[in-house]
Amino acid sequence: MPYGNLIAQSVQRFADYDDLDEYECTIEEREEYEPHIDRGVVVFAGVDYEKILREAEKEADIILWDGGNNDLPFYVSDYHIVVADPHRAGHESTYHPGEANVRLADVIVINKVDTADSGAVLSVREAIRNLNPKAITVEAASPIFVADPDSIRGKRVLVDGPTLTHGEMAYGAGVVAAKRFGAGEIVDPHPYAVGSIIVTYNKYPTTGAVLPAMGYGQKQTDELQQTINNTPCDLVLIATPIDLTRLIKINKPTQRVRYELQEIGQPTLRELIEKKFGRKK
């Protein structure tokens, strides 16, 4: 999902953080790429998907297309894995291309079953059965981690996160972490927003007392920094999947919020993928 000079971004290859800096990636691009780089996975991106594919084929046994929340694969895939979010129950059948992806899927992962309402999980299961009864369903939790939970207890925290402007989300993992680890108050950043952050709140009025980590260009990144530093709080919980402190200077303590996939029961994704493609010798 490149933003900027699309001619210069025809084919991009990211293997480390220096590559992100070289291409002057926005916060939104980094949210897509950094988690893969952190796990030692090389990321290809750009706008010429034929060239991207040919370059990736030179150094990979399996190519993973990451749809970035809102896309269909641009290649004919051998195995179509879709993640359904019960915090957004109903979207799997009312949003495009969400419904199309569910219908195409070989495997559907119902994620976050540990924090979603049980009725919402049941609703997603039923929708999957109606849309694609042949799909294999995997259920999973998303346990949340922070480095120092005790530092959150009783504190006034500002929560930021990604995807809060996607799919009508009013909160994310940062809010879940703040409540789980006993924050005294989640500070509403609306009154302290500046520039394009105000515009974002006006465009997405359902956004709760959280700060969308907007950064489509340097000006907006600067306005994100100013909004964070304007907000009176004891701690900033950074729930976006990137190291935001590499890009902006925050004048108060920070903690990163992370979560990992924890599959429940069988089959697991590893078992399904090995069955499909075989274990590499």
DAJO-V861079 format. One record per residue. RES is the residue in one letter. OMEGA is omega as a letter, one per 40 degrees, with the letter a starting at -180 (999 if undefined). Layout:
res = [RES/RES]
omega = [OMEGA/OMEGA]
This chain:
res = [M/P/Y/G/N/L/I/A/Q/S/V/Q/R/F/A/D/Y/D/D/L/D/E/Y/E/C/T/I/E/E/R/E/E/Y/E/P/H/I/D/R/G/V/V/V/F/A/G/V/D/Y/E/K/I/L/R/E/A/E/K/E/A/D/I/I/L/W/D/G/G/N/N/D/L/P/F/Y/V/S/D/Y/H/I/V/V/A/D/P/H/R/A/G/H/E/S/T/Y/H/P/G/E/A/N/V/R/L/A/D/V/I/V/I/N/K/V/D/T/A/D/S/G/A/V/L/S/V/R/E/A/I/R/N/L/N/P/K/A/I/T/V/E/A/A/S/P/I/F/V/A/D/P/D/S/I/R/G/K/R/V/L/V/D/G/P/T/L/T/H/G/E/M/A/Y/G/A/G/V/V/A/A/K/R/F/G/A/G/E/I/V/D/P/H/P/Y/A/V/G/S/I/I/V/T/Y/N/K/Y/P/T/T/G/A/V/L/P/A/M/G/Y/G/Q/K/Q/T/D/E/L/Q/Q/T/I/N/N/T/P/C/D/L/V/L/I/A/T/P/I/D/L/T/R/L/I/K/I/N/K/P/T/Q/R/V/R/Y/E/L/Q/E/I/G/Q/P/T/L/R/E/L/I/E/K/K/F/G/R/K/K]
omega = [a/i/i/a/a/i/i/a/a/i/i/i/a/i/i/a/i/i/i/i/a/a/i/a/i/i/a/i/a/i/i/a/a/a/i/i/i/a/i/a/i/a/i/i/i/a/i/a/i/i/i/a/a/i/a/a/a/a/a/i/i/i/i/i/i/a/i/i/a/a/i/i/i/i/i/a/i/a/a/a/a/i/i/a/a/i/i/a/a/a/a/i/a/a/i/e/a/a/i/i/i/a/a/a/i/a/i/i/i/a/i/a/i/a/a/i/a/i/i/i/i/i/i/i/a/i/i/i/a/a/a/a/a/a/i/a/i/i/a/i/i/a/a/a/i/a/a/a/a/a/a/a/i/a/i/a/i/a/i/a/i/i/a/i/i/i/i/a/i/a/i/a/a/i/i/i/a/a/a/a/i/i/i/a/i/a/i/a/a/a/a/a/i/i/a/i/i/i/i/i/i/a/a/a/i/i/a/a/a/a/i/a/a/i/i/a/a/a/a/i/i/i/i/i/a/i/i/a/i/a/a/a/i/a/i/i/a/a/i/a/i/i/a/a/i/a/a/i/a/a/i/a/i/i/i/i/i/i/a/i/i/a/a/i/a/e/i/i/i/i/a/a/i/i/a/a/a/i/i/a/999]
